[in-house]
Amino acid sequence: MRTRFRLTRDGDGFVARLTPAQAAAMREALSHVRHRDVSDLTLRLRLGTGRETVDALIERLSGGHTESHDIRFDTEELHAVHSAPTTAPTMFVSREGAFLQEPFHIRLSFYRENFDALAYGIAEAASEV
């Protein structure tokens, strides 16, 4: 998965050029964090936003694109798509503190390294805007 992408300013928001894999990874991470049986407070803590915003993001990232496409984010949404791949792996830690790679990969269809690199790429792109 290509983890670097272009982010440009668009007024008070941002436009990101996403590959299909990037959009899928963001969608899977958001879906996992959102559809867990978590309280509104926990969701807001993990993603910095509420259910309505997360649901709207999941919908926008679910386009089934086969080529790279542009998607617009406001600052709150950009924070959520950065937080989701950062937060999702923490939900696969055993009671002993070990990361559970196989269940993570089975559930999210990506490796943790993909999520780490994607989150890093989002932060790097934001720092360049």
Buried (B, 14 or more C-beta within 10 A) or exposed (E): BEBEBEBEEEEEBBBBBBBBBBBBBBBBBBBBBBEEEBEEEEBBEBBBBBEEBBBEBBEBBEEEBEEBEEBEBBEBBBBBBBBBBBBBBEBBEEEEEEEBEEEBBEBBEBBBEBBBBBBBBBEEBBEEE
